[in-house]
Amino acid sequence: MYFERSILSLVLDNLGPFPALKIAAKRMFKIDYYYFLKINLSRIVSLKRIRSDVFIEKASQEDWEKILSNLKKYSKTERKEILSRLLFYKKGFNGCYFAKDKFSDIISMQWLITSEDNELISSEMYSVWASLKPHECMVENLYIFPEYRKTGVFSSVNYLLLKKAMDSGISVCKTFIRNENVPALNGFLSLGFKIEELYLGTNFLGHSKRRVRKGSLEGYRAG
């Protein structure tokens, strides 16, 4: 059973010792920039075309087992992205949803974070995310499998997850997008999200922290 194996064992098996050491080295010190986006879900852009062959459901161990058993068909870069999300899931963030096609093949994975996760946020992500109010959520860690990219699924899978949030009574959604991830940024903007702030993210000795870059969006807002 792949799911029951330790993350370290999976990393060494799928990435090898040298890439694993490279990942560890990056955790020594790393800087990233993130756009912080927000939307009032009542203003979400109504999509004219939602793929009728796509649906979402909460992740199961069986789903993860299916992904991990096929992991080696992907490049090491993709394996790293998938394993990082497995680690996040195993930390206890179980609001993971898989988008699937009509054959139940997995298209993507993404997390819906709500106020029910505040205890985990406080213990695991306290220097990265703020606690959420009952009417708020976050969508994070979207990963679309390579074979489904550029097929028009981005808007559909996000819309389905945001609709699920709305149906549960949530009215505000937030997300962080790494500044170089232009396709994801444009995708969320097309759904109606607005950029609120630019954050500086640092990782030192495995400890992540984010803080607002004051005045960093003045030019953007003026435009």
Secondary structure, 3 states (H helix, E strand, C coil): CCCCCCHHHHHHHHHCHHHHHHHHHHCCEEEEEEEEEEEEHHHCCCCCCCCCCCEEEECCHHHHHHHHHCHHHCCHHHHHHHHHHHHHHHCCCCCEEEEECCCCCEEEEEEEEEHHHHHHHHHHCCCCCCCCCCCEEEEEEEEECHHHCCCCHHHHHHHHHHHHHHHCCCCEEEEEEECCCHHHHHHHHHHCCEEEEEEEEEEECCEEEEEECCCCCHHHHHC
